[in-house]
Amino acid sequence: MPNMIRVYEPYGNDWLIGGEGDGLVLSNCPADSIIPSGDQFLIPYKTVLDGVEYLKDPTRLDLKILNSVIDAGATGSIQFYTGKSMERKAISTSPG
């Protein structure tokens, strides 16, 4: 999409979930607000639109890397390279 900027993508053009855990966020962050940090980039929380996290065992929320403001739960336990997908279903929502 023309209005998106690739910030950090060392392994190709799609998101392949990691075997142990991984996370993905969608942000509306202006390019001049991105902060380099080693081989990664930091973005302000207020610019995050949504996020999802994959854990090998989605019941182990103590292993989460994403803040619960972005994604309160986790998904996981799917077989790799099967063409299966994940879907998040909201149990509840809150304003803001």
C-alpha positions in Angstrom: 0.0 0.0 0.0 1.4 3.4 -0.8 0.7 5.0 2.6 2.7 2.3 4.5 6.4 2.4 5.3 8.4 -0.8 5.8 10.1 -0.2 9.1 11.9 -3.5 9.8 11.4 -6.7 7.8 14.6 -8.7 7.5 13.0 -12.0 6.4 10.8 -11.2 3.5 7.3 -9.7 2.8 5.0 -11.7 5.1 4.7 -12.5 8.8 5.7 -16.0 9.7 4.7 -16.8 13.2 7.6 -18.0 15.4 7.7 -21.4 16.9 7.9 -20.1 20.4 6.4 -16.6 20.3 6.1 -13.6 18.1 4.1 -10.4 17.9 2.9 -8.0 15.3 1.5 -4.5 15.6 -0.2 -2.2 13.2 0.7 1.5 13.8 -0.1 4.9 12.3 3.2 6.3 13.3 4.7 9.3 11.4 8.2 8.4 10.1 9.8 11.2 12.1 8.5 9.7 15.3 10.2 6.3 14.8 13.1 5.8 17.2 16.0 3.5 16.1 17.1 1.0 18.9 19.8 -1.3 17.8 18.4 -3.5 15.0 14.8 -2.6 15.9 12.6 0.5 15.9 10.5 1.9 18.7 7.1 3.5 18.1 4.9 5.4 20.5 2.0 3.4 22.1 -0.5 6.1 21.1 0.2 5.3 17.4 -0.6 1.6 17.8 -3.9 0.7 16.1 -3.9 -3.1 16.8 -1.7 -6.0 17.7 -1.7 -9.7 18.0 0.7 -12.1 19.7 1.4 -15.8 19.1 2.6 -18.1 21.9 3.4 -21.7 21.6 1.1 -22.2 24.6 -1.5 -19.4 24.6 -2.4 -20.2 28.2 1.1 -19.0 29.3 0.3 -15.3 29.3 3.3 -14.7 31.6 5.5 -15.1 28.5 3.8 -12.3 26.6 5.9 -9.6 25.0 3.2 -7.2 23.9 1.6 -4.9 26.5 -1.9 -5.9 27.4 -3.1 -2.4 26.2 -2.2 -3.6 22.7 -3.3 -7.3 23.0 -4.7 -8.6 26.3 -4.5 -12.3 25.2 -2.6 -14.5 22.9 -3.2 -17.0 20.2 -1.2 -20.1 19.4 -0.9 -23.9 19.1 -1.5 -24.0 15.3 0.4 -26.4 13.0 3.1 -24.7 10.9 3.0 -24.7 7.1 -0.5 -26.0 6.8 -2.2 -22.9 5.5 -4.2 -22.5 8.7 -4.9 -19.0 10.1 -5.7 -17.4 13.4 -8.7 -15.3 14.3 -9.2 -13.2 17.4 -12.6 -12.9 18.9 -13.1 -10.1 21.4 -14.8 -11.2 24.7 -15.3 -7.6 25.7 -14.3 -4.1 24.5 -13.7 -0.8 26.3 -13.9 2.7 25.0 -10.6 4.2 23.8 
